[in-house]
């Protein structure tokens, strides 16, 4: 049956950047839910509780609803959720016509009985409204909607990154179910169809990584998606892909770790693992989108990067983005580039694993069936991929593998107030709450700067310049070790973290307090 | 040192069974290309790790495309190669340690899928490259460097395993007659679906089984390898199981079941699949 589940809706006339500080309306369907989320309520907030399950003593900021009973009175017992929605709509002054319109659209399916269902649901909404009216609470009025002048889509992070990768030409997907990455596999199984495309659920994450290695070798733009435990299983395969220079993308939708950890909670604790997933000298190209919209573009860029530098790319998402549905600007697919690896032609004299110092375009990668046969080898190898132990080959190919990273440019970054003494640099989904905190701090007149990069390896030159300026860099991140700031310190950056490891996202208000403390402590001198 | 690459610094020990398998594989690859009028470049050899894995570098003739991957994962890699481009003749070469121990978990899924690849297994009953440890097919009680007091696990019975797990083409042979073995490998390549040619390929350094396999009449040793009787019907499950219940190493095709491969089934499914452009897909998310 599973365990406790919750979902949150945040409504705003400007783009929503995070899940916010607290909630104005809490709908608690059982005592457990009330006990665990009561404290999330903002001052002036109201709880709607399920009076069929439990009771609360008189006098609090709450009222009970018997949604099932009321739903039955409409002739449709399944409309209980609509009773509750009616009550919430009344509390926040949400236009009922919008709800009626949604119901009508949702249940107009060309089936007999559609009209009765629509009528019952609309009636259920009104019953909820009446209950809330008699309870006497409100939580204020919503501002008038302010729709943008561009087309919008409503999409989750996992669907957005799947869509982005597909837009860049993804044509091979192998995966294995694991929370919170499963919906990428499901998306692919439903949508990655058509000439030259292949999608399959395989027997393990080990099979998934090795299958996409084979597919990348045979010419496909291949991807898999997984979460922490599955990513750990892919370590050895990622080493092979790096060593043999096979283009592919591995998406890690992070959850809490280690081991099975917190499968359905948010954490940013796989950064070390994603950068250095395998033994040996390896540093993976890494893209970490921080918003739903960035998930789309990072999905596309990951595929393009893999093709461009002929190697594996890690796309790092998080539970906090994976299942978050959000309205974003509809991407213009004609502006999404589709890069394809350089290949070889009959008569080319170059070999697959020639030395490369970056002064010429990266030599092409032979495609099986065509000219330039070679062995893609996980052992150190010579020019055609035969195993070798000769020092000169290990030296020249080690340098080639790292030099190729220079090709990986073009990811989104943001730099603001770089002259400030202290700079806030979140990564991944902590961008949202950090940005809200930053805006509030600026409003308060604090002298802080903003730095953000979707690419964490390699970092864009412009971002590196700010980091190397010696300013104090504060990294809000959802892990215990302060992983990103420690990696920055390795590069000589004056960085420190603000960490949280609760399995929950940051709240902007907490970040404002904690960043202010750093300012107050004279950190910025 | 290989004929193609004088700098290549790996060699099998003198007398290694893998030499015979190499000859057979080369003949089979060339024969398959000629038979299907396809370029040799359409052949992809996916190797595991171990002595056998070096086959991909040592096979003579034109250089095939190859992957020398990681220990035990040749089957899923080959799966990806084949689904990535179903026109490629995809062959796995692996040893008994690679295929049956660390890689054992992949045999079942490959059989369930009936993926159209051919695995040529070199079984020497020992880990040779790491100098003589017990392998899945080492005998019970075998003294090896990792079982100095004798192996206390029962050996894997590879042919029975393949049969029970649903492999649709199973052949067994030894490395000593490359011409015959080559025909068998080519036949396996032509089989639509997952085929395994399991070859006894003795290790002359750590587990020399030539005499046990072929016998040595002068010393009164009767070989355990035996020709499969002419009346054996490889399409019969009953015949195959009868044959596999006999002691010894059968030489020939044990089982062969015609049917749809994964690639066929995938095409059938793709015909039923929704067809939407990327723009149509994106429009399904439009805010109403």
Boltz contact constraints between the chains, C-beta under 6 A:
constraints:
  - contact:
      token1: [A, 152]
      token2: [B, 287]
      max_distance: 6.0
  - contact:
      token1: [A, 153]
      token2: [B, 285]
      max_distance: 6.0
  - contact:
      token1: [A, 153]
      token2: [B, 286]
      max_distance: 6.0
  - contact:
      token1: [A, 154]
      token2: [B, 285]
      max_distance: 6.0
  - contact:
      token1: [A, 154]
      token2: [B, 287]
      max_distance: 6.0
  - contact:
      token1: [A, 155]
      token2: [B, 285]
      max_distance: 6.0
  - contact:
      token1: [A, 167]
      token2: [B, 278]
      max_distance: 6.0
  - contact:
      token1: [A, 172]
      token2: [B, 84]
      max_distance: 6.0
  - contact:
      token1: [A, 191]
      token2: [B, 281]
      max_distance: 6.0
  - contact:
      token1: [A, 193]
      token2: [B, 273]
      max_distance: 6.0
  - contact:
      token1: [A, 194]
      token2: [B, 275]
      max_distance: 6.0
  - contact:
      token1: [A, 198]
      token2: [B, 83]
      max_distance: 6.0
  - contact:
      token1: [A, 203]
      token2: [B, 109]
      max_distance: 6.0
  - contact:
      token1: [A, 207]
      token2: [B, 76]
      max_distance: 6.0
  - contact:
      token1: [A, 210]
      token2: [B, 73]
      max_distance: 6.0
  - contact:
      token1: [A, 210]
      token2: [B, 76]
      max_distance: 6.0
  - contact:
      token1: [A, 210]
      token2: [B, 77]
      max_distance: 6.0
  - contact:
      token1: [A, 211]
      token2: [B, 76]
      max_distance: 6.0
  - contact:
      token1: [A, 211]
      token2: [B, 79]
      max_distance: 6.0
  - contact:
      token1: [A, 211]
      token2: [B, 80]
      max_distance: 6.0
  - contact:
      token1: [A, 212]
      token2: [B, 80]
      max_distance: 6.0
  - contact:
      token1: [A, 213]
      token2: [B, 77]
      max_distance: 6.0
  - contact:
      token1: [A, 214]
      token2: [B, 77]
      max_distance: 6.0
  - contact:
      token1: [A, 214]
      token2: [B, 80]
      max_distance: 6.0
  - contact:
      token1: [A, 214]
      token2: [B, 81]
      max_distance: 6.0
  - contact:
      token1: [A, 215]
      token2: [B, 80]
      max_distance: 6.0
  - contact:
      token1: [A, 215]
      token2: [B, 84]
      max_distance: 6.0
  - contact:
      token1: [A, 218]
      token2: [B, 81]
      max_distance: 6.0
  - contact:
      token1: [A, 218]
      token2: [B, 84]
      max_distance: 6.0
  - contact:
      token1: [A, 218]
      token2: [B, 85]
      max_distance: 6.0
  - contact:
      token1: [A, 220]
      token2: [B, 84]
      max_distance: 6.0
  - contact:
      token1: [A, 236]
      token2: [B, 70]
      max_distance: 6.0
  - contact:
      token1: [A, 240]
      token2: [B, 69]
      max_distance: 6.0
  - contact:
      token1: [A, 240]
      token2: [B, 70]
      max_distance: 6.0
  - contact:
      token1: [A, 327]
      token2: [B, 287]
      max_distance: 6.0
  - contact:
      token1: [A, 333]
      token2: [B, 278]
      max_distance: 6.0
  - contact:
      token1: [A, 333]
      token2: [B, 279]
      max_distance: 6.0
  - contact:
      token1: [A, 368]
      token2: [B, 44]
      max_distance: 6.0
  - contact:
      token1: [A, 368]
      token2: [B, 65]
      max_distance: 6.0
  - contact:
      token1: [A, 368]
      token2: [B, 88]
      max_distance: 6.0
  - contact:
      token1: [A, 369]
      token2: [B, 41]
      max_distance: 6.0
  - contact:
      token1: [A, 369]
      token2: [B, 42]
      max_distance: 6.0
  - contact:
      token1: [A, 373]
      token2: [B, 41]
      max_distance: 6.0
  - contact:
      token1: [A, 373]
      token2: [B, 63]
      max_distance: 6.0
  - contact:
      token1: [A, 373]
      token2: [B, 65]
      max_distance: 6.0
  - contact:
      token1: [A, 375]
      token2: [B, 56]
      max_distance: 6.0
  - contact:
      token1: [A, 375]
      token2: [B, 66]
      max_distance: 6.0
  - contact:
      token1: [A, 375]
      token2: [B, 68]
      max_distance: 6.0
  - contact:
      token1: [A, 376]
      token2: [B, 67]
      max_distance: 6.0
  - contact:
      token1: [A, 377]
      token2: [B, 68]
      max_distance: 6.0
  - contact:
      token1: [A, 378]
      token2: [B, 69]
      max_distance: 6.0
  - contact:
      token1: [A, 378]
      token2: [B, 70]
      max_distance: 6.0
  - contact:
      token1: [A, 386]
      token2: [B, 5]
      max_distance: 6.0
  - contact:
      token1: [A, 386]
      token2: [B, 8]
      max_distance: 6.0
  - contact:
      token1: [A, 386]
      token2: [B, 57]
      max_distance: 6.0
  - contact:
      token1: [A, 387]
      token2: [B, 10]
      max_distance: 6.0
